[in-house]
Each structure stands twice: as structure tokens, then as C-alpha cells.
């Protein structure tokens, strides 16, 4: 039984037709996607007010896509929870850098990645690192924890080192928003330490006014379109606000991580973020 953040918080308001004070479906946000040459959805949750702002509700709530590198969050939690990796500075064993977790001594000359290094690397090195971690964990352990999380459709079909990239495992923006919120508040079915360590690996922009933490991912859909994610939170005056951007484009050369972050900032700035107005 998979329950998403959207279902838990919004279903009562939609079913009772009393959503205006808690949900804003804002079609005007389409302009930010149009100007970037992508289509997608945006979800934002003001935790203090219990209020959602959503663009493209059907896509946000009902359409599921491969998680791409946002799945690094889940793999990191499992690796730290199970002790497969002791902490974020633990090095990913080079012998597990081969395909499907098989030993490949020819890859031992490659630079040794730490968990944090792989998590924060959005290129091929990060992908190789987490392929190694999946081999280290094994599919049985991954399945146990993915089932426990009720993560997306829980479909682990395909090779162990790439099932989160092959368009079998899929998740909605709604579920991603729930995941990131629960991670922030130590509400996932992991010990507090792994959750704290994973939060600490999120790339952060920080100054005296705000802290912006996020995780990105990009992959290719079955139809050849590029799919991208940016998900995380922004803190101002010690209050967290959570967001998820999902995008797709026919141009697979576009860096959707950069575009998604630009969309996030373009949407949040008129709301008063980044200028000390929250």
C-alpha cells in the first residue's frame, strides 16, 4: 500500500471540494518551463502553513518516471543503514566498479570515489560509484528497503547496477516530494544517523539569508526524451519549504539539472525567497 505525501495531505481537500485554502494550482508557472524549452511539473510545500503550490497537477500526481540519480538518496540511506559503507567518507570498493557488481580488476586503476564524492558527482563517475554500491548491497537488500519505503512502483527489473535508469523503477513527483520531506524530518524507516548523513551530502547554497539543498537526476525515457529532476528544500528563518521539479525535453543534450535549478529559483524568487523576505 503506497501512500504519497500528496495523498496524505491533499486527498481530504479534493474529495470534500475544500482545497482553496490549502492548494494553489498555478498554471502561470508554465512560462518558466516554456522559456527553458521543456515541459514538466512543479510542486512546492510550505511546511509551516501546510500549503501546496502546484503546476501541472495531473503530471505531478499521476505520471511516474525513472528516478535517475535522485535514487542515490535511497541507495545511500541503505548503504549507511546496513553498514555496507561506514560513513560518507567511506570509499566505494574499486573491485565492485564493474557491471552488475562483478569484479573487474581493470577498473581498479580508476579514481576511488567516496560515498559523498559519488553522491555529489552528477557525471559518469557518480553513476559508476552508485553502480558499485548496488552491487555491494545486492538486489535482495535493495528490494527489502524499497518495499519498506513503498518507493514508487517498486519494480527492480533489469540488471542490479542500472534498474533505476532502465524505466522499470518509476516514481511520481508527488512521491518524491513526500520522500524529501520525510528525509528532512527523520521520518523515513532508517535510523536518524543515516538520514542526517544523507542530508549533509546534499549540495548546498548557503548564506546569511537562506540555505538551498537539492539533488538532481537526468535520464532517458522509453520514447527517447530526456527526463530530469531537481528536488530538495530551501530554509529561511529556520523554516523549511520543499520542492520538486520534473522536466522532459526532446533535446537529450540539454543539462536538465541546470535548467531545473534555474526554474526553481525563478519560481521561488517572486515568492520572496533568497532576499530575506520570508
Beta strands, then each sheet from edge to edge (+ up, - down):
strand 1: 23-25
strand 2: 39-46
strand 3: 51-55
strand 4: 64-65
strand 5: 171-172
strand 6: 203-206
strand 7: 211-220
strand 8: 226-236
strand 9: 239-249
sheet 1: 1+ 3+ 2- 9+ 8- 7+ 6-
sheet 2: 4+ 5-
end
